[in-house]
Structures are given as C-alpha cells and as structure tokens.
C-alpha cells in the first residue's frame, strides 16, 4: 500500500520534471531565432498588459493572420510581467500550456485506465518532438490541446460520477478555449456532440442527460458571451482566416493539383496526405515547425496504430472513453487537415496530439495486462518484459531528442529569415535609439525594417526600407550614427566605403553553417 502511494506521488512529479526540462531549458536560443508571428503575438500582448490598449474584448488585429480574441492574447501576455517582455517572456506561456497539458493528460489517463498506463502514455507525450516544438514557440495553438484534455478529463469524470459540477467546469473551459486559437473551436463541439449522443441514446433517463447537455451549452455561451456580442457587431471578424484556409475556397486550384474534377478524390487525397504525416512525414507547415520526417516516433507510431484500432473496437461496443478518443481524432483530422489548404499542416492538426497518446494508452494498457499474465509462467518473465519495454521508452526519448534538439535545430534556417532578423534586432537593440537611424537596403532581398522581430526586440530604433540605394548614399549624418543593413556582397558596400572611408563594416553569418546572412556598415558617431 505504501509503495502504491509513493508511486502515485512520484509518477506525476517525474512527468512534470521531464516535460518542463524538454520545454523550458534554453528557451531563448531553442528554437534559434524568433519567428515573425511570435514577435507580432508579443507586440499585441505587450500592448495589452502594459496598458497601451485598454480593451480586452475584440481581436488582435484586423485581417487574416491575427484575428484571434484579445483575451487570449492578454492571458499569454501576463508572462511578460513575470519574466519580462523578451523572447523568453513570449515563449514561456507556451511552455506553461505544454507542461500543464501533459499533467492534465496524466490525470485523464489515470481516470480511464490506471497509474502505470497513465505514466507510460504521459511520458510518450512528454517526449513528443512535435509537442516540444510548439511548446517552445510563442504562439497560441499550443493552448488548444490544453483545453481539450481539461474538458475531456472533466467529461470523463462526469460520466463516472454523474455530478453536474464536472459538466459545469467542463463548459467553462470549453467556452474559455474559444478566446485562444481558432483550432480550439472544436472543443465545445466535441463536448456538445458527446453529451447530445448520451441524451439521444439514454432513453430511460433522458431528462437527466438533457440537463447535462444544456448545462454545458449554457456555460459555454455564458463564458464566451462578451466575445459573441463583439462578433454580432463585427461579423467579418468571426474568422477571416478560416475562409482563407478552407479548401472549398480554393477548389479549382486543387482540381488542377490532383488532376481531377471529383471532389471526393480531392478529399481522399487530402485525407491520405494528412494521415501519412504521422508515419512517413511531409509537414507543409514549414513556417512554424515543418519537420519533414514523421511527426511520431517509431514506438509512438506503433502504439498509436494498435491503440487506435483497440479504441475503435471498444467505441463500437459502447465504451464512452474510446468513443470520445476515436471520434475526436477523426473530427480534428477532417476539419483541421482534410478541409484545409496546404495539408498536412502540423499547427492546424495539433489538437490530435492528446488523442494520439490516449490511443497509445490503450495499447500500453493491453501490454501491461499481458505482462501480469506472465507471472505464473515464470519468475523472471514479467521483470524481463518490463525492462525491455522501459528500454524502448528510453530509446523513444533518445529518438525524439535527436529529431528536435539535434537534427531539426541544426538544419533549419527558419522561415521568414527568423534567425537573421533576430540577429539584426539584437544588434540594433544595443544601439542608442536617440542617435541612431537605420537604412535597410532591400535590393531584392528578404530584408525589411518593419519585420515583427525588429519591432519587438528593438522598438525604439528608427529607420526605413530603401528600394533605391542611391537615394540614401550619401546621407545626412550630422551628430548621429547611420547604419546601413544590406544583403551580403551588396554592390552598395563599395560605394559606402568610398563615400564614408571611416565607416565600419561587419558581415553576419549563420553560426551553424557559415552561410552569409547580411552586411552592416556603420557611419558617424
């Protein structure tokens, strides 16, 4: 009994420490470079938590990229006050969400199975390079799995206890999820579908199940009502991005791409590509993660494939937990993968992560049950099998660590030139903003001064983009320092050296491959 209590305490602590170490260590430098969207997120968060913007109900920005509810930005922005308005401050909210997701997932699996199964499946989840990647980015889509596991855990508790307060709290989190990333909109839909089906099939006590359904729906609407009222006033802001990423808005393009005029063929190809990414790779969401190998490690892929089949069989036999796992997985795959452009995109289907590792719990539980049956047959059979299984877990950790912290990190320059932009921003942040002016000589390159990372890390520096270098060479220097930033081996450099022979030039390179990034030429005091 004492050993069981000790295991019950140590298991979640171990899961917590492993999850935190893989997501929180060296957060500023891994992943290298701040993504432009991270910076734009951080700028909106900074405006909210430091009082530049007073409203909490609305959207981040007009348009198709940052049209998420303001309250979610504000919640994430609270970490700026705790850790500073820095790269770490922006990313730490994702670390918090990622670690908490795995802890709540542990409780959910413990509710569905037992401590051992919960421990194994939670460790596999904690090791996942896919989840680690998004837990280390300052974006809001990592919050969707958190709200999923919270709601699923509470609905599972409600199914067992029949207590209405579990439904009420689940409704609160399902409504609160809607203030974050658009991928979380599926959470209340899943909850309503589950409770609605219960009410439909439990004819002997339908009033009780209808009460649960309407309680959940009422709390969701109540929690989200401030934002709903905003959307009634500004319906165009409900989801400008959703229409843009829907495959149904781009069908002519996809008919050409898949060489067909049959919608079912297009949807089948989308489904095939989306499912393929788990086992063979091909993430098209290159501008966020974009790892081209499989999103699941070998062990996770095997346990998921077997476990999902177990879950489907159990679901068909009426198992409520299995029905929740299998149906939610399929729904997210269809809405986040099949029905969207650029499938598969890892950031849009991130909601399947808890369901994938819930499926691994089904196969892990089956294995543990088989191990128990080995004990009568031989004294050493069960210990040897357990040792072998935990050896596989260790190899799974090594594979995920190698994929993200070694292979991926050392092979990515990053989309939107996030590393060079971060280097420029940190370089400019060291300058005296009152006496410095920057000319960004674009010359057909990716360079642009209004990059979100530069605005976030060096907000006080003044400057502008220049298409025609001749317009600013020479420039009026006076008592200030003028900094020219240009592509590597720019023809403007020789002209600058002849006009300002006392200036200072410096080349910047990718530290992992010595690839040239850009050149800086400083003029004046």
N, C-alpha and C positions, 0 to 999 in steps of 0.2 A: 504493500500500500504506500509506504514511504517513497519507494522508488518511482511509483507511478506519479505521485505528486511532484517529485523532483523533475521528472521528465516533462510533466505538464508545464512547469515553470521554465525549464531550460530550453525547450524546443522553440517557443516563440521568441525568446531572447536571442537564440542563435540565428533565427531567421531575420530578426531585426538587425543584428550586427552585420551579417553578411550583406543584406540589402543596402544598408547605409554605407558600408565600405565601398561597394561596387558603384554606388551612385554619387557619393559625396566627396570622395577623395580627389584632390587636384581638379576641382570643379572649374576653375578659371581657365586652365590650359587644356582640358579634355572635355569636349572636343576642341581642337585648336581653332581659334578664330571665332568671332561672334557672328552669327547669321544675321542678315539684314532684318528678317522678321523678328528675331529675338530682340534686336535693338528697337524696332518700331513698337513692339509689345512693351518694352521697358520704358519708352518715351511716354506712352499712354498711361502706364502705371505710375510713372513719376509725376505726371500732371495731376493725377487723381489724389495720390497720397500726400503730396506736398502742397495741395490747395490751389494749384493753377486752374483746375476745373472743379467746380463745386457740385455738379450733378452726379448722381450715382445710377440713375435710370436713363438709358439711352444706348447708343452703340459707340464703339471705339472711334471709328472713322467712317465716313461715307465711302461707298464703293464696294468692291468685291473681295477685298483682302482682310480688312479689319472690322467687319460689320458684326462683331460679337458684342453681347451685352456688357455694359460698363461695370456692373457689379463684380463680374468675374475678374476683370482687369484690376479692380480695386483690391479684391481678396489676395490676388497674386502680388500686388504691389505692396502689401503690408510687410513683405520680406525686405523691401528697400529700407524701411525704417529700422529693421532689426540688424541687417547685415550691410547696409549702405547701398546707394544707387550705383552699383557696379555690375560687372559680368556675374559675379557670384550672387549678388542680390537678385538679379533677374532669374538665374537658373535655380536658385535654392527652393523656390516654390515648387518646381517640378520634382526636385529631389524629395521634398516633403510628400507630395502627392504619390510619387512612385513607391516610396517606402511604406506609406500608410496603406496603399493598395494591397501590398503583399501581406501585411499584418491582418487586415480585414479578410483577405482571401484565406489566410490560415484559419481564422475563426469560422468562415463559411464551410471550408472543407472538414473541419472538426465537427461541425453540425451535421454534415452529410455522411461522414464516414467515422474516423477516429483520429487520435493524436498522431499515430505513426503515418497514416496516409496523408494527413494534413501537413506534416513536417516534410515528407518527401516531395509532394507536389508543390509546396511553397518554396522549397529550395530550388527546384527546377525553374519555377517562375522567377525567383531572385537571380538565378544565373543567366536568364534570357538576354542575349545581346541586343535583341530588338527592343525589349523593355528598358534595358540600361540606356540605350541610345536616346530614347525620348525622355527618360527621366533626367538626362543631363542637358536638355535643351530648354530654354526659357519660353516655351510655348504652352498653350492651354489644352492641347488634345490629350495630354497625359492624364488630365483630370477625368476624362470620360471613363476609363477603366475603374478609377476610384469610386465614382458614383455607382457604377454597375455593381461592384462587389458589395457596397454598402446596402443597396436596395435588394440584391439577390439574397444576401445574408439575412436581412430582416424579413423578407418574404418567406424564406425557408423556416425561420423561427416561427413566423405566424402560422404556417401550415402545421407545425408540430404542436404549438401551444394554443392556437385559436384565440390569442389575445389581440384585441383591436389596437392596442398601443403600438405593436410592431408594425401594423399596417399604416398607422398614422405617421410614425417616424420614417417609414419607407417612402410614404408620399411626400414628406418634407424634403428628403434628399433627392427624390426624383424631380421635384419642382425646382430645387436649388441647382441641380445639374444643368438646367436649361439656361442658366446665367453664364455658362462657360462655353466650351467649344460646341459647334453645331453637331458634331458626332454624338454628343450626349443626348440629343433629342430622342434617340431611340430608347433611352432608359425608361421613361414613363410609358412609352408604347408597349414595351415588353411587360411591364408591371400590369398595365390595364388588360393586355391580352391574356396573361396568366390568370388574373382574378376573374375576368369575364368568362373564360372557359370553365373555371371552377363553378361559377354561378350557373352556367348552362347545363353542366353535367350532374351537379348535385341536386337532384330534384327533391330529395327528401327533406332538405333544409335550405331551400333556395333563398329565403328571406335573409338568413344569416350571411350567405355568400354575396348576395346583392349589397348588403350593408357594408361589407368589406370593400367591394368594388367601388361604391360611391364614396366611401370614406377616403380611399386612396385618390380617386379622381378629384374630390373636393379639396383635399390638402394640396395636391399638385397645383390646381388652379389658384388657390389662395396664395401660395408662396410665390407663384410666378405672375400674379395679377398686376403688380406695378409695371412689369415689362410688357405684359399683354395690353395694358392701357396705352402704353407708348406706341406699340405696334398698330393699334387701332387708329392712332393719329397719323402714323407714318408707315403705312403698309408696305411701301417699297423697301423698307429696311428689314423686313422679316427674314429674308435670306437672299440677298443679291448674289452671293457666291453659289448658293445651291443651284440656281438656274444655270449659272455659268458652267458648273462641273457636271451637270446632268448629261448623260449620253443621249438623251432624247432631244437635246438642243443641238446635237452635232451628228445626227443620223446619216446625212449624206456623206460626210467625211468617213464614217465608219463603214458604210456600204462599200466605199471605194477601198478602204484599208483591208477589209476582209473579203473583198471580191464577191459580194453577194448583194441581193436586194431583199433577202429574207430576214426579218427582224429576229426570228428565233435563232438563226445561225449566228447573228451578231451577239446575242445574249449568251448563247452557248460558248462562243469563243471567249467572251468576257469572263464567264464562269471558269472555264478551263485555265485561263491565264491567272486568275485570282487564286485558285486553289493550288496551282503549280508553284507559286511563290513560297509556300511553306516548305516544300520538299526539294525544289530544284533552283529556286531563286528567280530574279528578274524584277526586283522592285523598281518601279518607274518614278517613285517619289524621290528622285535623286537630289532635289534641292533641300531635303531635310536629312534623311538617312541615306537611302539609295544603295545600301549594300547589295551587291549583285549575286551573292551566294544565297543559300536557303535561309529563310527567316527563323527556322527551327533547327536546333542542333540534332545530331543523329538520334540520340536517346529520346529527346523530347518528341521528335517526329514519329518514332516508332511507338512510343507510349500513347501519343495523341491519336494516331491512326487506329490502334487497337481499342483505346478507351472510347473514342467517338462511336465506334461500332457497338461497344457494350452499352453506351448511353442511349443510342438509337433503339436497340433491342429493349432496354428497360423502359424507355419512353413509350414504346408501343404497348408495353404491358401495364402502363398506367403509373409508372414511377414519376412523381411530381418533380423531384430534383433533376432527373435525367431529361424530362420534358423541357424544363427551363434551360438546361445547358444546350441541348441539341437544337431547339427551336431558335434560341437567341443567337447561336453561332450562325445558323443558316440565314437568319434575318439580316444580320450585320454584313455577311458576305454579299448578299443580294443588294442591299441598299448602299453599302459603302464601297463595294467592288464592282459588281455586275452593272449597276445602273450609273456608274460614273466614268468620266473620261480618264484617260491615262491609267487604266487599271493594268496591273495591280499597283496601288499606291499605299505604302505602309502606314502613312499617317492617317488615312481615311478608314482603314480597317483595324486600327489599333484596339478597338473595342473587343475584338475576338480573343485578345490575349488571356484574360481571366477564364474564358470558356475553353480555350485550348488546354490550359493547365488544369482546369476542372476535369477535362477528359482524361488527362494523364493520371488524375487521381483514381478514376475508375479502373484503369489497367493496373496501377500500382496497388490498389486495394485487392484486386484479384490475385496478384502475385504474392502479396503478404499472406493472404488466406491459404494459398497453396503451400507457402513455407511452413505455416502452422501444421499442416497435414504431414510434413516430412518428419516431424519429431519422433513419432512412434517407430518409424522405419530405420532410424539410425541416429546415434548420438551426435554425430558431427555434421549431418546433412544440412540442418537448418542454419547453424552458425556459418558454415562454409558458403551457403547460398546467400545469406545476408551480407557476408563480407564481399562476395562477388558483386552483389547489387550496389552496395555503397561504393565499391571501387568504380563502378560505372558512373555513379553520381559525381565522383571526383573527376573522372575523365570528361564528363559533361561540363563541369566547371572550367576545366582547362581549355576545352574547345571554345566555349563562349568567350572566355577571357582572351584567347588568341585572336578570335574573329574581331572583337571590338577594339581592345586596347593595343593590339599589335598590328594586325593586318589592315583593318579599316582605317585606323588613325594615321598610320604611316603611308597610306596610299591615296588619301583624299586631299585635294587642294581646296575643295569646297565649292559649292555653287555660289554664284554672285560674288566670287572672289572674296569670301568672308575672311580668310586669313590675311591677305594683303590689305583689305580695308581695315581690319583690326590693327594691323601694324601701323598703317597711316594714322589712325585715330589715336593710338597710344603715343606715337611720335609727336603729334600736334598737341596733345593734352599737356605735354611738358613745356610748351612754349608760353610766353607772356601774351595772353589774349588781347591785351590793350595795345600792344605794339607789334602785332603780327598780322599779316594778311597773306592769304593763300590763293595762288592761281593754279587751278587744276587743268593742265594742258591735255585735253582728251585725245586728240589726234587719232580718232577712230578706235580708241581702246575702250576697255571697260571702266576706266577711271571716271568717277563723277563725285563732286564735292558734297552733294546732298545725300550721299549714302547714309542710311539709317544708323550704321555703326559709328560713323564720324559724328553725326548729330548727337548720339547718345554719350560717347566717351569723351568728345571734345566739343561740348555745346557752346562754349564761349568764343571759339575761334571763328574769325570772319574770313570769307573767301567766296570764290565763284568758279564755275566751269568756264573754260575758254575753248572754243572751237578753232579759232584762228590765232595761232601763237603770235603772229606779227603784231597783233593789236595790243599786246601787253609786254613786248620786248622792244625797246626798254620800257620800264615802268617808273612811275614817280615813287621813289623810295623814301626820301626825306630821313626822318629820325626813326623810322620803323623798320622791322625786318620783313622782307618779302620772301616767301617760299614758293618756288615753282615745283610742282609734282608732275612728272611726265612718264610715259612708257619707257621701258628700258631701251637704251640705244636710240633715243629720240634725236632727230636731226636738230631739234631746238637747243640741245645741250651745248653744241659747239658755238652757236650764236650767243648763248648766255655767257659762256666763258670769255668770248671776245668783247662783249659789252660790259660785263662785270668780272674782270680778271681776278678780283679779290674775293670772289664768292667761293662757297664751299659746296662740293657735290658729294653725294653718297648713294651707292646702289644698295637695294634691298633684295634679298634672295629668300626662297623657301628653305628653311633650315634643315629640312629632311631630304632635299634632293638637289639643292643648289640651283634650282630653277629661278631665273631672274624674274622679279616682280615689277619693280618700278625704280625710278631715279628721282632724287630730291636735289634741288640746287637752292642754296640759301644766299640771300643778298641783303646787305645792310647790317645794322647793329642788332 
